[in-house]
Amino acid sequence: MRALFSVSDKTGVVEFASALKSLGWDIIATGGTMKLLKEAGLEIINISDVTGFPEICDGRVKTLHPKVHGGLLGRRDLESHRQQLKENGIEYIDLVCVNLYPFKETIAKPDVTMEDAVEHIDIGGPSMLRSAAKNWADVTVVCHPEDYGKVIDEIRSTGNTTKETRLELSAKAYTHTAEYDIMIATYMRAQAGLNEKLFLEYDLKQSLRYGENPHQQAKFYAAMEKVPYSLATAEQLNGKELSYNNIQDANAALNIVREFDEPFCVGLKHMNPCGAAVGKDVTDAWKKTFEADKVSIFGGIVATNREINLEVAELMKPIFLEIIMAPSFSEDALALLRTKKNLRLLKVDMTKDDKIRRQFVSVNGGLLVQDQDIVTKTVTPEMCVTEAKPQPEDMADLDFAWHIVKHVKSNAIVVVKNGMTYGVGAGQMNRIGSAEIALKEAKATIETNGGKVEDFGLVLASDGFFPFDDCVALAAEYGVRAIVQPGGSVRDGDSIAKANEHGIPMLFTGNRHFKH
């Protein structure tokens, strides 16, 4: 039995080859792999001794030869193949251990040149993998070091791998070459300025119990690139398996958390924040988030950008929550929260990263692709378009409201005071409907605590412009003291006039943040 070795990733290769040698196999190898195996004391056959031809073109051509591919592709069950191989002095190759040049690692270098990238495009490796994988009925093809152990165990037990294992390894080899070709095609097409193709690569992270509803099947796939604020790389420390809806909601919560550097907490239900607040610490932020909407938080998701300590864990524990997410949990907080066996606790990488990545949304028969909406303007006094100017103490709330409203389903209205949401109006078919929901909710919260909404001095944010002056008029009825919105309506003048009539400062950011 003969095996051919040619690997870039040398992990475990010496041990694998040694095990095969101990089982009586002959080992053929190329270049650096041969050198490594010989240095380990193994007797190795040089690929040039098999082909009768030297490596040429700086190693570009060494395995592209009939004595290699004939030995891989020749069928053992066909007399014509056996005869042709014999006539041409070609021996069978029964196992191929190959992985490919590090193209991905090469193009990830910030100073990589196209010349260097092209030199790391493997030709012979994919050819050998594909030949061996095609003839899987007789040939074992191994391209991942994690499979070495299984292959050796089977050969040691029965003299060869099983047919089922060879089929599995064949599929893995074709996947390996397909992924490799996608990387190369994506890179080369970018160099050539071509953009009419989109290649995506995701690995199955988990099969879900069901999808959005119990009758729908669902799976969760993870992107190859590890990114911060991601459920794909979060560490689950407690609780039941995440569901489809859990993942959707948790992702929405993490997108809100990434907006803030100061201590921040958000409670979320059905992809919309039901309460959010900044505070002097995580405990203060949680208390304000909970006070914002004690009803809606029931069965919700909580995310914070600070470690969950024992103090805040004791406050959260009595509330029915589905998920708590944080960059870390103190040991005593974790021990306390783990007493609720179904409560999902997720440790999430919240490393700041402003890189704008692509976002994908499936539609019937297609895929929408856009840049993530992660850039949010800071609200400044210079954005004011009315006669009345915002008070300095209102600027932080206006900026806070603007960073929250972008994460509320359109049409979106958010009302805020002292770094805390008091009302959220989401997803209505008209903007005045969202404003009514948010302001009524704020009034109820304030009056429950013995205050009067007219005297409270809320600020209001809208994710889109006001098409009419009715939102400003309604805001005035509730004592709103400042408004921030994108501007851009043909009837902006009406809203500005209404704001001037009531002495309400209104600021235009020049950017909208629709969220459909």
ABEGO torsion letter per residue (X at the ends): XBBBBBBABABGAAAAAAAAAAAGBBBBBBEAAAAAAAAAGBBBBBAAAAAGBBBBGGGABAABBAAAAAAAABBAABAAAAAAAAAAGBBBBABBBBBBBBAAAAAABAABBAAAAAAABBAAAAAAAAAAAAAAAABBBBABAAAAAAAAAAAAAAGBBBAAAAAAAAAAAAAAAAAAAAAAAAAAAAAAGBAABBBBBBBBABBBABBABAABBBBBBBBABBBBGBAAABBBABEBBBBAAAAAAAAAAAAAAAABABBBBBBBBGGBBABBBBBABAAAAAAAAAAABAAAABGBBBBBABBBBAAAAAAAAABBBABBBBABBBAAAAAAAAABAABBBBBBBABBBABBBBBBBBBBGBBBBBBBBABBBBBBAAABABABBBBAAAAAAAAAAAAAAAABBOBBBBBBBGGBBABBBBGBABAAAAAAAAAAAAAAAAAAAGBBAAAAGBBBBBABBBABAAAAAAAAAAGBABBBBAEGBAAAAAAAAAAAAAGBBBBBAGBBBBBX
